[in-house]
Amino acid sequence: LKRYSFGFKIEDKSKTKTCQGLEGGDFAKQNTTRSLTRFYIAYGSNLNVRQMKIRCPKARLVGTATLENHILYLRGSLAGSYLTIEPKIGASVPVAVWEVTPTDEKALDRYEGYPNFYYKQDYTLQVTSMDKTNETTLDCFAYVMRSDRPIGIPSDYYVYTCLEGYEYFGFDKRILTNTVNRMRRILCRRMK
């Protein structure tokens, strides 16, 4: 399992050793069921660490990455508009990567309205550890909203929740605010 360079058990033919987890301590002793976990890409409200810890208490923050050739979009329903990602050559979206248990993933499925509102898409990302000392390639999944959902404007509360996450990770907040403004311009053009 040499693929993971931080926070995971690394095995090679000569010996087996454990690495320090991102939150300190011997990772192998912290949780022996990690083989069942997956890596989840957060780009919207689940960047909010406080909210994510309530929703998915066993999730572990792995690091950050950039989703290349994608752009943020806001789509939704009568209940509200939320972030999604869509392909766009040359664009990029900053993301956080969480390690989630099957129970965490089920909680995310409910929150995201999977499979009716969002579907799951697999990605391979180069992930940087939170202390910026390690990088590794991880197979991850993200929730992507169905493209038949209409463009919309989110609530101020939703934007604030996302901005808290952007601040925590040191992401450029203009990426989010520019997305909201871009959606406003699109909707205004459609009303004319």
C-alpha positions as a LaTeX table, in Angstrom:
\begin{tabular}{lrrr}
\hline
Residue & $x$ (\AA) & $y$ (\AA) & $z$ (\AA) \\
\hline
Leu1 & 0.00 & 0.00 & 0.00 \\
Lys2 & 2.71 & 2.51 & $-0.84$ \\
Arg3 & 0.13 & 4.80 & $-2.44$ \\
Tyr4 & $-0.50$ & 6.68 & 0.81 \\
Ser5 & 2.35 & 8.70 & 2.19 \\
Phe6 & 0.72 & 10.14 & 5.30 \\
Gly7 & $-1.60$ & 8.90 & 7.99 \\
Phe8 & $-1.79$ & 5.34 & 6.69 \\
Lys9 & $-0.14$ & 1.99 & 7.17 \\
Ile10 & 2.60 & 1.55 & 4.61 \\
Glu11 & 3.60 & $-1.97$ & 3.67 \\
Asp12 & 6.51 & $-3.12$ & 1.59 \\
Lys13 & 8.17 & $-6.49$ & 1.05 \\
Ser14 & 10.88 & $-5.97$ & 3.67 \\
Lys15 & 8.87 & $-4.61$ & 6.60 \\
Thr16 & 5.61 & $-3.11$ & 7.79 \\
Lys17 & 5.50 & 0.20 & 9.61 \\
Thr18 & 2.94 & 2.78 & 10.63 \\
Cys19 & 3.00 & 6.48 & 9.93 \\
Gln20 & 1.92 & 9.23 & 12.24 \\
Gly21 & $-1.69$ & 10.29 & 11.62 \\
Leu22 & $-2.44$ & 13.88 & 10.72 \\
Glu23 & $-3.79$ & 14.53 & 14.20 \\
Gly24 & $-0.84$ & 12.84 & 15.92 \\
Gly25 & $-0.51$ & 9.43 & 17.49 \\
Asp26 & $-0.08$ & 6.03 & 15.96 \\
Phe27 & $-2.65$ & 5.78 & 13.18 \\
Ala28 & $-2.92$ & 2.00 & 13.33 \\
Lys29 & $-3.86$ & 2.18 & 17.01 \\
Gln30 & $-6.40$ & 4.97 & 16.45 \\
Asn31 & $-8.61$ & 3.00 & 14.09 \\
Thr32 & $-8.17$ & $-0.50$ & 12.76 \\
Thr33 & $-11.18$ & $-0.35$ & 10.39 \\
Arg34 & $-9.75$ & 2.24 & 7.99 \\
Ser35 & $-9.62$ & $-0.30$ & 5.16 \\
Leu36 & $-13.38$ & 0.26 & 4.78 \\
Thr37 & $-13.06$ & 4.02 & 4.39 \\
Arg38 & $-13.15$ & 6.18 & 1.28 \\
Phe39 & $-11.85$ & 9.63 & 0.45 \\
Tyr40 & $-14.49$ & 12.33 & 0.02 \\
Ile41 & $-13.96$ & 15.63 & $-1.81$ \\
Ala42 & $-15.62$ & 18.65 & $-0.17$ \\
Tyr43 & $-15.97$ & 21.91 & $-2.11$ \\
Gly44 & $-19.05$ & 23.56 & $-0.55$ \\
Ser45 & $-20.66$ & 23.55 & 2.87 \\
Asn46 & $-18.70$ & 20.44 & 3.90 \\
Leu47 & $-15.56$ & 22.57 & 3.87 \\
Asn48 & $-16.98$ & 23.86 & 7.14 \\
Val49 & $-15.04$ & 21.70 & 9.63 \\
Arg50 & $-17.42$ & 22.36 & 12.53 \\
Gln51 & $-20.42$ & 21.29 & 10.47 \\
Met52 & $-18.60$ & 18.26 & 9.04 \\
Lys53 & $-17.60$ & 17.01 & 12.49 \\
Ile54 & $-21.27$ & 17.06 & 13.56 \\
Arg55 & $-22.50$ & 15.36 & 10.39 \\
Cys56 & $-19.67$ & 12.81 & 10.13 \\
Pro57 & $-18.06$ & 12.46 & 13.57 \\
Lys58 & $-15.64$ & 9.71 & 12.52 \\
Ala59 & $-14.40$ & 11.52 & 9.41 \\
Arg60 & $-10.75$ & 12.56 & 9.38 \\
Leu61 & $-9.43$ & 15.56 & 7.52 \\
Val62 & $-6.73$ & 14.32 & 5.16 \\
Gly63 & $-5.64$ & 17.47 & 3.33 \\
Thr64 & $-6.37$ & 19.78 & 0.43 \\
Ala65 & $-6.19$ & 19.54 & $-3.34$ \\
Thr66 & $-7.15$ & 21.33 & $-6.51$ \\
Leu67 & $-9.74$ & 19.85 & $-8.83$ \\
Glu68 & $-8.38$ & 20.88 & $-12.22$ \\
Asn69 & $-10.55$ & 21.60 & $-15.26$ \\
His70 & $-13.68$ & 22.13 & $-13.14$ \\
Ile71 & $-15.63$ & 25.19 & $-12.07$ \\
Leu72 & $-18.07$ & 25.89 & $-9.25$ \\
Tyr73 & $-21.71$ & 26.28 & $-10.19$ \\
Leu74 & $-24.88$ & 26.94 & $-8.18$ \\
Arg75 & $-27.92$ & 24.86 & $-8.94$ \\
Gly76 & $-30.89$ & 23.74 & $-6.95$ \\
Ser77 & $-34.59$ & 23.47 & $-6.45$ \\
Leu78 & $-37.39$ & 25.33 & $-4.74$ \\
Ala79 & $-35.77$ & 24.41 & $-1.41$ \\
Gly80 & $-32.58$ & 26.30 & $-2.23$ \\
Ser81 & $-29.48$ & 26.50 & $-4.41$ \\
Tyr82 & $-26.20$ & 24.81 & $-3.59$ \\
Leu83 & $-22.72$ & 24.44 & $-4.99$ \\
Thr84 & $-21.81$ & 21.81 & $-7.51$ \\
Ile85 & $-18.87$ & 21.27 & $-9.82$ \\
Glu86 & $-18.91$ & 21.13 & $-13.59$ \\
Pro87 & $-16.18$ & 20.47 & $-16.15$ \\
Lys88 & $-14.49$ & 23.54 & $-17.61$ \\
Ile89 & $-11.09$ & 23.40 & $-19.25$ \\
Gly90 & $-8.60$ & 25.74 & $-17.61$ \\
Ala91 & $-10.65$ & 26.33 & $-14.45$ \\
Ser92 & $-9.91$ & 24.88 & $-11.01$ \\
Val93 & $-11.70$ & 24.38 & $-7.70$ \\
Pro94 & $-9.97$ & 24.20 & $-4.30$ \\
Val95 & $-11.17$ & 21.21 & $-2.27$ \\
Ala96 & $-10.65$ & 19.49 & 1.06 \\
Val97 & $-10.33$ & 15.72 & 1.26 \\
Trp98 & $-11.88$ & 13.80 & 4.13 \\
Glu99 & $-11.47$ & 10.13 & 4.97 \\
Val100 & $-14.98$ & 8.86 & 5.69 \\
Thr101 & $-16.32$ & 5.64 & 7.14 \\
Pro102 & $-19.29$ & 3.81 & 5.61 \\
Thr103 & $-21.51$ & 5.37 & 8.32 \\
Asp104 & $-20.17$ & 8.83 & 7.45 \\
Glu105 & $-20.82$ & 8.20 & 3.77 \\
Lys106 & $-24.43$ & 7.22 & 4.49 \\
Ala107 & $-24.86$ & 10.47 & 6.44 \\
Leu108 & $-23.42$ & 12.39 & 3.48 \\
Asp109 & $-25.74$ & 10.51 & 1.10 \\
Arg110 & $-28.74$ & 11.73 & 3.12 \\
Tyr111 & $-27.43$ & 15.29 & 3.40 \\
Glu112 & $-26.62$ & 15.53 & $-0.31$ \\
Gly113 & $-29.88$ & 13.96 & $-1.47$ \\
Tyr114 & $-28.08$ & 11.07 & $-3.16$ \\
Pro115 & $-28.98$ & 9.65 & $-5.65$ \\
Asn116 & $-31.82$ & 11.97 & $-6.71$ \\
Phe117 & $-30.28$ & 15.42 & $-6.20$ \\
Tyr118 & $-26.55$ & 14.61 & $-6.40$ \\
Tyr119 & $-24.74$ & 11.62 & $-7.88$ \\
Lys120 & $-21.25$ & 10.39 & $-7.00$ \\
Gln121 & $-18.30$ & 10.95 & $-9.32$ \\
Asp122 & $-14.83$ & 9.42 & $-8.86$ \\
Tyr123 & $-11.65$ & 11.48 & $-9.20$ \\
Thr124 & $-7.95$ & 10.91 & $-8.67$ \\
Leu125 & $-6.31$ & 13.85 & $-6.91$ \\
Gln126 & $-2.87$ & 14.91 & $-5.74$ \\
Val127 & $-3.59$ & 15.68 & $-2.07$ \\
Thr128 & $-1.39$ & 17.86 & 0.15 \\
Ser129 & $-1.38$ & 17.13 & 3.90 \\
Met130 & $-2.68$ & 19.87 & 6.17 \\
Asp131 & 0.83 & 20.69 & 7.40 \\
Lys132 & 1.92 & 20.90 & 3.74 \\
Thr133 & 4.80 & 18.45 & 4.26 \\
Asn134 & 3.45 & 15.51 & 2.25 \\
Glu135 & 1.68 & 14.90 & $-1.03$ \\
Thr136 & 0.04 & 11.72 & $-2.22$ \\
Thr137 & $-2.30$ & 10.58 & $-4.97$ \\
Leu138 & $-5.70$ & 9.41 & $-3.74$ \\
Asp139 & $-8.77$ & 7.98 & $-5.41$ \\
Cys140 & $-11.67$ & 10.09 & $-4.14$ \\
Phe141 & $-15.35$ & 10.69 & $-4.76$ \\
Ala142 & $-17.42$ & 13.86 & $-4.89$ \\
Tyr143 & $-21.12$ & 14.59 & $-4.99$ \\
Val144 & $-22.08$ & 16.33 & $-8.25$ \\
Met145 & $-25.51$ & 17.84 & $-8.73$ \\
Arg146 & $-27.54$ & 16.65 & $-11.67$ \\
Ser147 & $-27.22$ & 19.10 & $-14.55$ \\
Asp148 & $-30.99$ & 19.29 & $-15.10$ \\
Arg149 & $-31.30$ & 21.34 & $-11.90$ \\
Pro150 & $-31.83$ & 25.07 & $-12.50$ \\
Ile151 & $-29.21$ & 27.70 & $-11.80$ \\
Gly152 & $-29.97$ & 29.62 & $-8.62$ \\
Ile153 & $-28.73$ & 31.90 & $-5.87$ \\
Pro154 & $-28.00$ & 30.38 & $-2.44$ \\
Ser155 & $-29.08$ & 31.72 & 0.92 \\
Asp156 & $-26.75$ & 34.07 & 2.77 \\
Tyr157 & $-26.45$ & 31.42 & 5.50 \\
Tyr158 & $-25.24$ & 28.81 & 3.00 \\
Val159 & $-22.66$ & 31.21 & 1.54 \\
Tyr160 & $-21.45$ & 32.14 & 5.05 \\
Thr161 & $-21.12$ & 28.43 & 5.95 \\
Cys162 & $-19.00$ & 27.86 & 2.85 \\
Leu163 & $-16.93$ & 30.99 & 3.48 \\
Glu164 & $-16.06$ & 29.71 & 6.96 \\
Gly165 & $-14.60$ & 26.65 & 5.27 \\
Tyr166 & $-12.70$ & 28.74 & 2.73 \\
Glu167 & $-11.20$ & 30.75 & 5.56 \\
Tyr168 & $-10.23$ & 27.65 & 7.56 \\
Phe169 & $-8.37$ & 26.13 & 4.60 \\
Gly170 & $-6.88$ & 29.41 & 3.38 \\
Phe171 & $-8.68$ & 29.20 & 0.04 \\
Asp172 & $-9.24$ & 32.36 & $-1.98$ \\
Lys173 & $-12.74$ & 33.51 & $-0.96$ \\
Arg174 & $-13.11$ & 35.33 & $-4.27$ \\
Ile175 & $-13.57$ & 31.95 & $-5.96$ \\
Leu176 & $-16.81$ & 31.51 & $-4.04$ \\
Thr177 & $-18.02$ & 35.10 & $-4.22$ \\
Asn178 & $-17.22$ & 35.25 & $-7.94$ \\
Thr179 & $-19.31$ & 32.10 & $-8.43$ \\
Val180 & $-22.31$ & 33.69 & $-6.69$ \\
Asn181 & $-21.91$ & 36.86 & $-8.76$ \\
Arg182 & $-21.54$ & 34.85 & $-11.99$ \\
Met183 & $-24.81$ & 33.03 & $-11.27$ \\
Arg184 & $-26.54$ & 36.38 & $-10.58$ \\
Arg185 & $-25.35$ & 37.72 & $-13.94$ \\
Ile186 & $-26.56$ & 34.58 & $-15.75$ \\
Leu187 & $-30.00$ & 34.84 & $-14.10$ \\
Cys188 & $-30.26$ & 38.58 & $-14.86$ \\
Arg189 & $-29.44$ & 37.96 & $-18.53$ \\
Arg190 & $-32.13$ & 35.29 & $-18.69$ \\
Met191 & $-34.73$ & 37.68 & $-17.25$ \\
Lys192 & $-34.14$ & 40.32 & $-19.94$ \\
\hline
\end{tabular}
